[in-house]
């Protein structure tokens, strides 16, 4: 029974070491691949040159990736700052309003079903240690848990995944510009980008704990829709501008 429960909650042993930041890597990678492929598709639809496609692609890759990483950093930092602010308030209340705070602990554990002598014992144990007392207030009164992730690492992982996965749609165009390529650039770009979508969709299932087929198809379909819309928008605008 114990083994079965462990397998349900932790059946991805080889990802355990990186689980904390895996979600950010996945969503950064999805955004990088989707937006860069959309830019490439729109540029191809508009009939722009390969050099322009490379310029637009890298501009999007670097700028949008940086903006997303800053957002991840600030979001995580805001959560940590908010938690620390409320924790400091709870420490002040425990020091200056101990009777009121003790009554709140009583109310919390009454709601959990404790009563009588057992309730008093539980309250005594909790209020005997200030750190334990504050931790209970944070979790059970304010419903807040401490953010353990580093804001810097969240931003770094987001940017890294955005760049790594977002580079895929540009790879063939860079190869063609540097060494030449005889195949259809957009077709091969679509093939490689689809493989990137499949890879990142596969990783996503380790974060969401959903079916691998479902995760892969969702990511692949999202990318195809974004690219299709961008391609036809580029094509339509090119037709309008060209007269």
Secondary structure as UniProt FT lines:
FT   HELIX           2..9
FT   HELIX           13..18
FT   HELIX           19..45
FT   TURN            46..47
FT   HELIX           50..96
FT   HELIX           98..111
FT   TURN            112..113
FT   HELIX           116..127
FT   HELIX           130..136
FT   HELIX           137..141
FT   HELIX           151..166
FT   HELIX           168..178
FT   HELIX           185..208
FT   HELIX           212..242
//
